[in-house]
């Protein structure tokens, strides 16, 4: 049947549709700017609502308020001011002192007030601590949530008026009233009802929380035992209260049963159950439209929102996101074949489903469904009275360009297998790997699902094997999002050793010295050494590097040409070293060539002392270096041609008669290997 309701209202106030016991208040869909509203006359509005035969009739005081244009705070303040019996409040955060002031007045007037809080919101939401302190100072009893999942409620219950307010809106100044209608607002669901089943459900759940000593603790002004003040009512089947009830499982079950159309507005999406179900619905021919929040899409604290949104996009789901200033904070799902509206406090996250304290409503009240369907269509099509862009087409963003770590560009590897390592950034999930002997390397693996780099020290790795000896290989990585947006890395090279390399010459050993992030290696082919090392530096009071060395008794020298050096860092170092021991803090002397800082003679005169340096020529590889020990005097030399030597520096360092002399490489980046190649190595 068709019901026609006529109501008079101001442009920002709620109006009602009435017929018998059916009455739904609707707010804000025709609101103009605040300036025009103040002078606008009261007018008559004609509204038509279709009631499905299977729908449950809405109650007289079901009110859905839309803060895109309406003042949704006024009704809440009026409820507070009119309460004479008891007010129960539960919130994640509060920043609007209007609520504090009016609730305290009710407390002072003798009204029983109880508040559930979660002080863990304080560091993120400025002013929440002040609101909590104000309630405490007023003597209001408060309990705080201590369980792992936060208190994500946004509700006020008015016992004397048998009314509850709940939804997605936190108690901040901008959540209930727009800054500028349709153009600057926080999209929220604000719902008021005196439906006995819903109100009584909140009474029971509030009492449950108030007397719960496992998930809540006393916060302030609790003077006696924890007691229930309401009868224990059955929970309305339309209500959903995580964590005791899994919001995701219930919602996904309804998505799977839908065969007509699905619309949703969702702030945060990190639970793949929702994403999978919507993609499956779209695949079976159900139209699916979703409005998402721009800022969540690339919020580094919620990496998997982008993954889920991109998957929706790739799966053919129609997407739009916020076009207005402000924020899209709603959590609403509409299932047209079931006439079902799902709304409340839960995002599409695993925490909102099973660990946080939440409240959600799964209702088939037709007038509520029609209200949300009208709101969604207005936002989707931007058909508001201001012709403002409330939503815009979703545009998937590309990932970060991959930043290679190893093998270093131009380095010589240790064998016939190489592990490519790179930092991918936060937004890539799949990778195409290209490796080959051509400057345009071929694709060897597509859509390798390695995930993002969630931290600055999280790296992706892919190993290639059976490489030919003595070959220059080219490689690159193409990062891809789940929407198949790409970012291509540059082409780097590495060289495999001749015949896969061989054992080190007699008397030579190699080892990592100090705390290295990536194990180093030394290979020898023909007359050349390839020394690969990570390590933070050879400097300060302790060193970290890779060392190929021989024992030397008494005086002696070592010279070599640094043929090449990876430019991992400007202070990546390769050179010839004399060292008292293999401990990180040992005295040493090093004649080095750096990647971009020239040559230097560096030394430590005693164990654990601070290192010192003498600058040498502004030279880079290839360049010759030599270290000479004569008694306690160690001297470093450099040469452009291996025949004309110039002294760079000298130091007096007391070491034992037997020392270690050899080839040292430090990446200066402890997460990456750098390779230095040496030839003409002569003692």
Secondary structure as UniProt FT lines:
FT   STRAND          2..9
FT   TURN            11..12
FT   STRAND          15..19
FT   TURN            20..21
FT   STRAND          22..26
FT   TURN            29..30
FT   HELIX           34..39
FT   STRAND          43..50
FT   TURN            53..54
FT   TURN            60..61
FT   STRAND          62..65
FT   TURN            67..69
FT   HELIX           73..82
FT   STRAND          86..91
FT   HELIX           97..108
FT   TURN            109..110
FT   STRAND          112..117
FT   HELIX           119..121
FT   TURN            122..124
FT   TURN            126..127
FT   HELIX           128..137
FT   TURN            138..139
FT   STRAND          141..145
FT   STRAND          154..158
FT   HELIX           159..161
FT   STRAND          163..167
FT   TURN            173..175
FT   TURN            181..183
FT   STRAND          184..187
FT   STRAND          190..193
FT   HELIX           196..210
FT   TURN            213..215
FT   STRAND          216..220
FT   TURN            237..238
FT   STRAND          239..240
FT   TURN            242..244
FT   HELIX           247..257
FT   STRAND          261..266
FT   HELIX           272..283
FT   TURN            284..285
FT   STRAND          287..292
FT   HELIX           294..297
FT   TURN            300..301
FT   HELIX           303..314
FT   TURN            315..316
FT   STRAND          318..322
FT   STRAND          325..328
FT   STRAND          331..335
FT   HELIX           336..338
FT   STRAND          340..344
FT   HELIX           350..354
FT   STRAND          360..363
FT   HELIX           366..381
FT   TURN            385..386
FT   STRAND          391..393
FT   STRAND          403..406
FT   TURN            409..410
FT   STRAND          411..412
FT   STRAND          418..423
FT   STRAND          430..436
FT   STRAND          443..449
FT   TURN            456..457
FT   STRAND          460..464
FT   TURN            469..470
FT   STRAND          472..480
FT   TURN            482..483
FT   STRAND          486..488
FT   STRAND          492..495
FT   HELIX           498..500
FT   TURN            506..507
FT   STRAND          509..513
FT   STRAND          521..525
FT   TURN            526..527
FT   STRAND          528..533
FT   TURN            540..541
FT   STRAND          544..553
FT   STRAND          556..565
FT   TURN            570..571
FT   STRAND          573..579
FT   TURN            584..585
FT   STRAND          588..594
FT   STRAND          599..604
FT   TURN            607..608
FT   STRAND          612..615
FT   STRAND          623..630
FT   TURN            631..632
FT   STRAND          633..639
FT   STRAND          646..652
FT   STRAND          658..666
FT   TURN            670..671
FT   STRAND          674..682
//
